[in-house]
Amino acid sequence: MADQDVQIVSSTKISCNGNGTGSGHPNVYLTLDAHTHEITCPYCSQKFKLDPNAKVSAGH
């Protein structure tokens, strides 16, 4: 089985409900790592990475 593609996202907070294979999992909300701007879903191992051109606010 090939490695999954990294999903490029435009927000530091994302949700994941499965890897698209039909074997979904509960919807989980994830926050990208503040230093690497990446995260891997603990259920399906989908990798997410922040788009380098994304505008990220300090937020609250």
DOVEXRO-463252 format. One record per residue (C-alpha): y, x, z; residue in one letter. Coordinates in steps of 0.1 Angstrom, whole numbers, plus 5000, padded with zeros to 4 digits. Last residue first. Layout:
// residues N
YXZa...
END
This chain:
// residues 60
533249255205h533949385170g534849745161a534949635125s532649755097v533749745061k530649825040a530950105015n528150315031p525850005029d524149985062l520350055062k517449815069f513849905070k511149635070q508449725096s507149365097c507449285134y509549565150p512049545121c513349895113t516949985119i519650205103e523350285108h522250635120t524750655149h525350305160a521750195154d521749865134l521649545155t518649315150l518248935152y514648815150v513248515131n509648465141p507248625116h506448575079g503148645063s504248515029g504748865015t508548855018g508749095047n509348855074g511948665094n514748925096c518248895109s521149135107i523949275128k525549595116t526749415084s526749495047s523049545043v520949775021i517249685024q515049995023v512149944999d508749895015q506250185015d503450144990a500050005000m
END
